[in-house]
Amino acid sequence: MSKYVIKVGEGSCGMAAGAGKVYAALEKELEERQCGSAARLTITGCIGMCYLEPIVDVYVSGTAERRSRMYCRTDAKFAAILAEAIKKDDLDAPELAAYEPAEEDKEFLTKQTRIALRHCGKINPESIEEYIDADGYKALKKVLLGMTPEEVIDTVKTSGLAGRGGAGFPTWFKWNAARSSKSETGQKYLICNADEGDPGAFMDRAVIESDPHNLIEGMLIGAYAIGATEAVVYVRAEYPLAIVRLKKAIAQAEEAGYLGDNILGSGFSCRLRIKAGAGAFVCGEETALIESLEGQRGMPRLKPPFPAQKGYWQQPSNINNVETFANVPWILLNGGEAFAALGTEDSKGTKVFALTGKIRRGGLVEIPMGKTLRDVIFDIGGGIRDGREFKAVQMGGPSGGCIPKELLDTVIDYKKLSATGAIMGSGGMVVMDDSTCMVEMARFFLDFTTKESCGKCIHCRLGTKRMLEILTRIVNGEGREGDVELLEELCRTIKDGALCGLGQTAPNPVLTTIRYFRNEYDAHIKEKRCPAHACKALVSYEIDPAKCRGCTACARKCPAGAITGKVKEPHVIDNEKCVRCGSCYETCRFGAVVRN
């Protein structure tokens, strides 16, 4: 047994930051120093500290703490330093200390409560042995060898687990409905929605990449509960690493007897397969997802009948998202009461968020329901980067809404967030600072939903397009009196008339920005001014001759050749040529360039 186990974080974020090169460098350096007997090199998934990648963890046998050392922002130079330290059996080398996280970075993890992410960044996602060593498949054994389906559903009911895909519908209720439904063929289906389409959201991807066996175990328990013998993971084709690791996990589970026929000798059989989706946002809606699974264009069906009655191939079906299933093994192993003890009266357990945007410490965060937005953004996320001021946070992606700084102490649960005009959604949390234009932000999200509309119903197909045209006009400086009122009317009409959740929630970013940032709309329309200086059509630049030193830096940086002037003499901007890129404003060291 090796004294040192070195784990390189190879989630998508780590790989993008260069984890593959770090792994190769470590392999080379350890081999050159003949450290093979002392150290074992392996991989792990994403711990959630995406802003510190590539991350390398070193576990030392005989130490009290399992996670012995963490090293961040590693590179090839680090690989040589670590290999030398292992050769000398000394991890206290001062050169290594430079790669250790700061104390405030450690708070990113210590202030979380992890259930769905409990194994992420700790075990090798490609090793079923490591998953089993971390109590993996114990819940499945407990269920198959000692519980009835009704007892499983009752345990999930006790836990208060609600669907983590956005709507927050009670999981037990959906399971019970699918179990109670009669199938003409005797076939029922369990489906995992891993079609994570929100901009800025990557919770499901990280779980599949880092802990695929946890998803499989949760799905098998759900399949047993509803009486399904076939399960499908509908995953985005844009998640190639997640698909590769899930395929490996499925093969390992089949070989070990946890998946397939007569699982663990219980008499229960279940097959699991992967369907790579084309990435249509509307397929996040469960009936549109079913249509896509059947080989049709992803478009929502009329309900009723609901999927629990007539779903995949018109048979009783249950659909939950990745995070929902990721909680199930922990709940069955520890009891529903343990999960229900976390959170609030209305929202039980923990919730995973993808913390992105203008935040100092971005990544994956799992906290008990009941924490506030301030707790997540400032205590865990470290607040706004570059010393700027917090302005708003977009919750729930394109289907959610913008929550302003005045509501930072809003409690995170389904009802409290809905009261602000936003939604919990799948867990996207996009943080914005004072350089963000809220009108442009509403336009950005509406542009996304307009393009992703399946076009089945006229309210969504044409209504969102008309709204996008108005918002585009406003940010281009062509807003008219009455535009805001027209937007509000369109929002109400679309919410009332759209067939599925995409159209019903598409107006949320517009409604919340009007509700909390009406002054910005008025400035754009009435004053032809963007308070955030973000809309190019409403921004102009000039040079203050009293401050200009004639250093020529701005002129050299200008891509349009719009700045002229002699050395050591005040320069001038030709606004006819200016493309409003802002490079002169960012380049000037003397504050001579004025932005209007």
C-alpha positions in Angstrom: 0.0 0.0 0.0 1.4 3.4 -1.0 1.9 6.0 1.7 0.8 8.8 -0.6 -2.3 8.8 -2.8 -2.3 11.8 -5.2 -5.7 12.7 -6.7 -5.9 15.1 -9.6 -9.3 16.8 -10.0 -10.4 15.9 -13.5 -13.9 17.3 -13.8 -14.6 19.5 -16.9 -13.6 22.6 -15.0 -10.3 21.0 -13.9 -9.6 19.7 -17.4 -10.3 23.1 -18.9 -7.8 24.6 -16.5 -5.1 22.1 -17.4 -5.6 19.2 -15.1 -4.7 16.7 -17.8 -1.3 18.4 -18.2 -0.7 18.4 -14.5 -1.5 14.6 -14.3 0.9 13.9 -17.1 3.6 16.0 -15.5 3.1 14.3 -12.1 3.3 10.9 -13.8 6.5 11.8 -15.5 8.1 13.4 -12.4 7.2 10.5 -10.1 8.6 8.0 -12.5 11.8 9.8 -12.9 12.3 9.9 -9.1 11.2 6.2 -8.8 8.4 7.1 -6.4 6.2 4.3 -7.6 6.1 2.4 -4.3 5.6 5.5 -2.2 2.9 7.2 -4.2 -0.2 6.2 -6.2 -1.5 8.7 -8.8 -5.2 8.7 -9.6 -8.0 11.1 -10.5 -11.1 12.4 -8.8 -14.0 14.6 -9.8 -14.9 18.2 -9.2 -14.8 19.3 -5.5 -16.7 22.4 -6.5 -13.9 25.0 -6.1 -13.8 25.7 -9.8 -12.1 29.0 -9.3 -9.0 27.2 -7.9 -8.5 24.5 -10.5 -6.5 22.5 -11.3 -6.7 21.1 -7.8 -4.5 18.2 -6.5 -5.2 16.4 -3.3 -2.6 14.3 -1.4 -3.8 11.7 1.1 -1.3 10.4 3.5 -1.8 7.1 5.2 -1.8 7.2 9.0 -3.1 10.8 9.2 -6.1 11.6 11.2 -7.8 13.6 8.4 -8.6 11.7 5.3 -8.1 14.8 3.1 -4.5 15.5 4.1 -3.4 18.3 1.8 -5.0 20.3 -1.0 -3.0 22.2 -3.6 -4.6 24.7 -6.0 -3.9 26.4 -9.3 -1.2 23.7 -9.9 1.0 23.4 -13.0 4.0 21.5 -14.3 6.3 23.3 -11.9 4.2 22.1 -9.0 4.4 18.5 -10.2 8.2 18.6 -9.9 8.1 20.2 -6.5 5.5 17.6 -5.2 7.4 14.6 -6.6 10.6 15.8 -5.0 8.8 16.3 -1.6 7.4 12.7 -1.8 10.8 11.4 -2.6 12.1 13.1 0.5 9.0 12.0 2.5 8.4 15.7 3.4 5.3 17.6 2.4 6.3 20.7 4.5 8.5 22.1 1.8 8.0 25.9 1.6 7.6 25.7 -2.2 4.5 23.5 -1.8 3.0 25.9 0.7 2.6 28.5 -2.1 0.0 26.2 -3.7 -2.1 25.6 -0.6 -5.5 27.4 -0.4 -5.8 30.5 1.7 -7.8 30.3 4.9 -10.8 32.1 3.3 -10.8 29.6 0.5 -11.1 26.8 3.0 -14.4 28.4 4.1 -15.9 27.7 0.7 -16.2 24.0 1.7 -16.5 24.2 5.5 -19.6 26.4 5.3 -21.5 23.9 3.2 -23.5 20.8 4.0 -23.0 18.1 1.4 -25.4 15.3 0.6 -25.8 15.2 -3.2 -22.2 16.3 -3.6 -20.8 14.2 -0.7 -18.5 12.1 -2.8 -17.6 14.7 -5.5 -13.9 15.5 -5.4 -13.2 12.7 -3.0 -13.5 9.4 -4.9 -12.4 8.2 -8.3 -15.6 8.5 -10.4 -14.3 5.6 -12.6 -13.8 3.2 -9.7 -16.8 1.2 -8.4 -14.5 0.0 -5.6 -14.0 3.5 -4.2 -17.7 4.1 -4.4 -18.4 0.9 -2.5 -15.8 1.9 0.1 -17.6 5.1 0.6 -20.8 3.2 1.6 -21.9 3.0 -2.0 -24.8 0.6 -2.9 -25.5 0.0 0.8 -28.8 1.8 0.4 -29.7 -0.3 -2.6 -29.0 -3.5 -0.6 -31.1 -2.2 2.3 -34.0 -1.5 0.0 -33.9 -4.6 -2.1 -33.3 -7.1 0.7 -35.4 -5.5 3.4 -38.0 -3.0 2.3 -41.2 -3.0 0.3 -41.7 -0.4 -2.5 -44.3 1.3 -0.3 -41.8 1.6 2.6 -39.3 3.2 0.2 -41.9 5.7 -0.9 -42.9 6.4 2.7 -39.3 7.1 3.6 -39.0 9.6 0.8 -42.2 11.2 1.9 -40.9 11.5 5.4 -37.7 13.2 4.1 -39.7 15.9 2.3 -37.5 15.6 -0.8 -38.9 17.8 -3.5 -37.8 17.6 -7.2 -34.6 19.6 -7.6 -35.2 20.2 -11.3 -37.1 23.5 -10.7 -40.7 22.9 -9.9 -40.1 21.5 -6.4 -42.9 18.9 -6.7 -42.9 16.3 -3.9 -40.8 13.3 -5.1 -42.8 10.7 -3.2 -46.1 11.9 -4.8 -44.7 11.3 -8.3 -43.3 8.0 -7.4 -46.5 6.9 -5.8 -48.6 8.0 -8.8 -46.3 6.0 -11.1 -46.5 3.0 -8.9 -50.3 3.2 -8.6 -50.8 3.5 -12.4 -51.6 0.3 -14.3 -49.7 -0.6 -17.4 -51.3 -2.5 -20.2 -48.0 -4.1 -21.1 -46.7 -4.5 -17.5 -43.9 -2.1 -18.4 -43.0 1.1 -16.5 -40.1 3.5 -17.0 -37.9 5.6 -14.8 -36.2 8.5 -16.5 -33.5 10.8 -15.3 -33.6 14.3 -16.7 -29.9 15.4 -17.2 -30.7 17.9 -19.9 -29.3 20.8 -18.0 -29.9 23.7 -20.3 -29.7 26.9 -18.1 -26.9 29.3 -18.9 -24.5 29.2 -16.0 -25.8 25.9 -14.6 -23.6 22.8 -14.2 -24.8 21.0 -11.2 -26.0 17.8 -12.9 -22.9 17.6 -15.1 -20.6 17.7 -12.1 -22.6 15.0 -10.2 -22.5 12.6 -13.2 -18.8 13.3 -13.9 -17.8 13.0 -10.3 -20.1 10.5 -8.8 -22.0 8.5 -11.5 -22.6 5.4 -9.3 -24.6 7.6 -6.9 -26.9 8.5 -9.7 -27.3 4.9 -10.7 -28.0 3.8 -7.2 -30.6 6.5 -6.7 -32.3 5.6 -10.0 -32.4 1.9 -9.1 -34.1 2.7 -5.8 -36.6 4.8 -7.7 -37.2 2.1 -10.3 -37.8 -0.5 -7.5 -40.3 1.9 -5.8 -42.4 2.5 -8.9 -42.0 -1.0 -10.4 -39.9 0.0 -13.4 -37.6 -2.5 -15.1 -36.1 -0.1 -17.6 -34.4 3.2 -16.8 -33.0 5.9 -19.1 -30.7 8.9 -18.4 -31.4 11.6 -20.9 -28.2 13.7 -20.9 -27.0 16.6 -23.0 -24.7 15.5 -25.8 -22.6 18.6 -24.9 -21.5 16.7 -21.8 -19.1 14.1 -23.4 -17.1 13.5 -20.2 -20.2 12.8 -18.2 -21.4 10.4 -20.8 -18.1 8.5 -20.9 -18.0 8.1 -17.1 -21.6 7.1 -16.8 -21.1 4.4 -19.5 -18.2 3.1 -17.5 -20.2 3.1 -14.3 -23.1 1.3 -15.9 -20.7 -1.4 -17.2 -19.1 -1.7 -13.7 -22.5 -1.9 -12.0 -23.7 -4.7 -14.4 -20.5 -6.7 -13.8 -20.8 -6.4 -10.1 -24.4 -7.4 -10.0 -25.9 -4.1 -9.0 -27.6 -3.6 -12.4 -29.3 -6.0 -14.7 -31.2 -9.2 -13.9 -32.1 -10.4 -10.4 -30.1 -7.7 -8.7 -28.4 -8.9 -5.5 -30.6 -12.1 -5.7 -33.6 -10.0 -4.8 -35.7 -10.9 -7.8 -35.8 -7.3 -9.0 -34.4 -6.6 -12.4 -33.6 -3.3 -14.1 -31.7 -2.2 -17.2 -30.3 1.3 -17.6 -29.2 3.1 -20.8 -28.1 6.5 -21.9 -29.9 8.8 -24.4 -27.7 11.7 -25.6 -30.1 14.6 -26.3 -29.5 17.4 -28.9 -29.5 20.1 -26.2 -32.9 21.7 -26.7 -33.8 23.8 -23.6 -37.5 22.9 -24.0 -36.6 19.2 -23.3 -36.2 20.2 -19.7 -40.0 20.0 -19.7 -40.8 16.4 -19.0 -43.3 15.6 -21.8 -41.0 17.3 -24.4 -38.2 15.1 -23.1 -40.4 12.1 -23.5 -41.1 13.1 -27.1 -37.4 13.4 -27.8 -36.8 10.0 -26.2 -39.3 8.5 -28.6 -37.5 10.0 -31.6 -39.8 12.9 -32.1 -39.1 16.6 -32.1 -39.0 17.9 -28.5 -42.4 19.5 -28.0 -44.5 19.4 -24.9 -47.7 17.4 -24.7 -51.0 18.5 -23.3 -51.6 17.4 -19.7 -53.5 15.4 -18.5 -52.6 12.6 -19.0 -49.5 13.1 -16.9 -46.4 11.0 -17.4 -47.2 8.9 -14.4 -50.3 7.7 -16.3 -49.1 7.8 -19.9 -45.5 8.7 -20.4 -42.7 7.1 -22.4 -44.4 4.9 -25.1 -47.7 5.7 -23.4 -46.7 3.6 -20.3 -46.5 4.9 -16.7 -43.3 6.8 -16.3 -41.5 8.8 -13.7 -39.0 11.6 -14.4 -36.7 13.3 -11.8 -33.5 15.2 -12.4 -30.0 14.2 -11.4 -29.8 16.0 -8.1 -33.1 14.5 -6.9 -31.8 11.0 -7.5 -28.4 11.9 -6.0 -30.1 12.5 -2.7 -32.0 9.3 -2.6 -29.3 6.8 -1.5 -28.3 9.1 1.4 -32.0 9.4 2.5 -32.6 5.6 2.4 -29.3 4.9 4.2 -29.8 7.6 7.0 -33.5 7.8 7.2 -36.1 10.3 6.0 -36.0 12.1 9.3 -32.3 13.0 9.0 -33.0 14.7 5.7 -36.1 16.4 6.9 -34.1 17.8 9.9 -32.3 20.0 7.4 -33.9 23.0 5.8 -37.1 24.8 6.5 -40.7 23.9 7.2 -41.7 24.1 3.6 -38.4 23.1 1.9 -36.5 20.2 3.4 -32.9 19.1 2.9 -30.1 20.7 1.0 -29.9 22.4 -2.4 -27.0 22.6 -4.9 -26.2 25.9 -6.6 -23.9 26.8 -9.5 -22.4 30.0 -8.3 -21.3 32.0 -11.3 -20.9 35.6 -12.6 -19.1 38.5 -10.9 -18.3 36.4 -7.8 -14.9 36.0 -6.2 -15.2 32.3 -5.5 -17.3 30.6 -8.2 -18.2 26.9 -8.3 -20.6 24.4 -6.8 -22.3 25.1 -3.5 -24.6 22.8 -1.4 -26.3 24.4 1.5 -29.3 23.5 3.7 -32.5 25.2 2.7 -33.1 28.2 5.0 -29.8 29.9 4.4 -30.0 33.4 2.9 -28.7 34.7 -0.4 -26.2 36.7 1.5 -24.9 33.6 3.2 -24.2 32.0 -0.2 -22.9 35.0 -2.1 -20.8 36.7 0.6 -20.0 34.0 3.2 -19.3 31.2 0.8 -18.7 33.0 -2.5 -16.6 35.7 -1.0 -18.6 38.6 -2.4 -18.1 40.6 -5.6 -14.7 40.5 -7.3 -12.7 43.5 -8.3 -14.0 45.5 -5.4 -17.3 46.3 -7.2 -20.7 46.6 -5.6 -23.3 43.8 -5.6 -26.3 44.7 -7.8 -28.5 41.6 -8.3 -28.6 37.8 -8.6 -30.4 35.9 -11.3 -32.0 32.8 -9.8 -33.5 30.0 -11.9 -31.8 30.8 -15.2 -33.8 32.1 -18.1 -37.0 30.9 -16.3 -36.1 32.7 -13.1 -35.8 36.3 -12.1 -33.4 39.0 -10.8 -33.3 39.6 -7.1 -31.8 43.0 -6.1 -29.4 43.8 -3.3 -32.3 45.1 -1.1 -33.5 41.4 -0.8 -30.1 39.9 -0.1 -31.4 38.5 3.2 -34.1 36.5 1.4 -34.3 32.9 2.8 -33.6 30.2 0.2 -36.6 28.1 0.0 -39.3 27.6 -2.7 -41.9 29.9 -1.3 -39.6 32.7 -0.2 -37.9 32.9 -3.6 -41.2 32.7 -5.5 -42.4 35.7 -3.5 -39.6 37.8 -5.0 -40.7 36.9 -8.6 -37.8 34.5 -9.1 -37.8 30.7 -8.7 -35.4 28.2 -7.3 -35.1 26.5 -10.6 -32.5 23.8 -11.0 -29.9 25.9 -9.1 -28.3 28.5 -11.3 -27.2 31.5 -9.4 -25.7 34.2 -11.6 -24.3 37.1 -9.6 -24.2 40.6 -11.1 -22.3 43.8 -10.1 -22.9 47.4 -10.7 -21.4 47.2 -14.2 -24.4 45.1 -15.3 -27.3 46.7 -17.2 -30.5 45.0 -16.0 -32.3 45.9 -19.3 -29.6 44.1 -21.3 -29.7 41.2 -18.8 -33.4 40.8 -19.4 -32.8 41.0 -23.2 -30.1 38.4 -23.0 -32.2 35.8 -21.2 -35.2 36.5 -23.4 -33.1 36.1 -26.5 -32.2 32.6 -25.2 -35.8 31.5 -24.5 -37.0 33.0 -27.8 -34.5 30.9 -29.7 -35.2 27.8 -27.5 -39.0 28.0 -27.9 -40.3 24.9 -29.7 -42.9 27.0 -31.5 -45.9 24.8 -30.6 -48.0 27.5 -29.0 -48.5 31.0 -30.4 -48.1 32.8 -27.1 -44.5 31.6 -26.6 -43.6 31.5 -30.3 -44.6 35.0 -31.2 -45.1 36.7 -27.8 -41.4 36.2 -26.7 -40.3 37.4 -30.2 -42.3 40.6 -29.8 -40.9 41.2 -26.3 -37.3 40.6 -27.6 -37.9 43.2 -30.3 -39.0 45.8 -27.8 -36.1 45.1 -25.4 -33.6 45.2 -28.3 -35.0 48.6 -29.3 -34.6 49.9 -25.8 -30.9 48.9 -25.4 -30.2 50.3 -28.8 -31.5 53.7 -27.7 -34.7 53.5 -29.7 -37.1 52.9 -26.7 -40.5 54.6 -26.8 -43.0 55.8 -24.2 -45.3 53.0 -23.3 -42.8 50.2 -24.0 -42.6 49.2 -20.4 -46.4 48.9 -20.1 -46.5 47.0 -23.3 -43.9 44.6 -22.0 -45.9 44.0 -18.8 -49.0 43.3 -20.8 -47.2 40.8 -23.1 -45.7 39.1 -20.0 -49.1 38.5 -18.4 -50.5 37.2 -21.7 -47.7 34.8 -22.3 -47.7 33.5 -18.8 -51.4 32.8 -19.0 -51.5 31.3 -22.4 -48.3 29.3 -22.9 -48.6 25.6 -23.0 -45.5 24.6 -21.0 -43.1 25.9 -18.4 -40.7 27.4 -20.9 -43.3 30.0 -22.1 -45.0 30.4 -18.7 -41.7 31.4 -17.0 -39.9 33.2 -19.9 -41.3 36.6 -18.8 -39.8 36.3 -15.3 -36.5 38.1 -16.0 -38.4 40.9 -17.7 -41.0 41.3 -14.9 -38.4 41.2 -12.1 -36.1 43.7 -13.8 -39.1 46.1 -14.4 -40.2 45.5 -10.8 -36.9 46.2 -9.1 -35.0 48.3 -11.7 -37.7 50.4 -13.4 -35.4 53.4 -13.1 -33.0 51.8 -15.6 -35.8 51.2 -18.1 -36.8 54.9 -17.8 -33.2 56.1 -18.2 -32.9 54.1 -21.4 -36.2 55.2 -22.9 -36.6 58.8 -21.6 -33.0 59.9 -21.2 -31.4 57.7 -23.9 -28.8 56.8 -21.2 -27.5 53.4 -19.8 -26.8 54.0 -16.1 -24.4 51.0 -16.1 -22.6 52.2 -19.2 -23.0 48.8 -20.7 -25.2 49.4 -23.8 -22.9 50.6 -26.5 -25.5 52.5 -28.4 -26.1 54.7 -25.4 -22.5 55.3 -24.4 -20.1 57.9 -25.7 -16.5 58.8 -24.8 -14.6 62.0 -24.7 -11.1 63.1 -23.5 -10.8 65.8 -20.8 -8.0 68.0 -22.1 -7.1 69.1 -18.6 -6.2 65.6 -17.6 -4.8 64.3 -20.9 -1.0 63.9 -20.8 -0.6 63.1 -24.5 0.9 59.8 -23.7 -0.7 58.3 -26.9 -1.6 55.0 -25.1 -5.3 55.4 -25.9 -4.6 56.1 -29.6 -2.4 53.1 -29.9 -5.1 50.9 -28.3 -8.0 52.2 -30.3 -9.0 49.5 -32.9 -10.9 52.1 -35.1 -8.3 54.8 -35.3 -10.8 57.2 -33.8 -8.3 59.0 -31.5 -5.9 61.6 -32.8 -3.4 64.0 -31.2 0.3 64.8 -30.9 2.7 63.5 -28.2 2.4 65.4 -25.0 -0.7 67.3 -26.2 -4.4 66.6 -25.5 -6.0 64.0 -27.7 -9.4 64.0 -29.3 -12.0 61.2 -30.0 -13.9 61.3 -33.3 -17.3 60.0 -32.3 -18.1 59.2 -35.9 -15.4 56.6 -36.0 -15.7 55.5 -32.4 -17.0 51.9 -32.1 -17.6 52.4 -28.3 -15.4 49.4 -27.4 -14.2 51.1 -24.2 -10.5 50.2 -24.7 -9.5 53.9 -24.4 -11.4 54.2 -21.1 -9.7 51.0 -19.7 -6.2 52.0 -21.0 -6.0 55.6 -19.7 -3.9 55.8 -16.5 -4.8 59.4 -15.8 -8.6 59.3 -15.8 -8.7 61.6 -18.8 -11.1 59.5 -20.8 -14.7 60.3 -19.7 -17.5 57.8 -20.3 -21.0 59.4 -20.8 
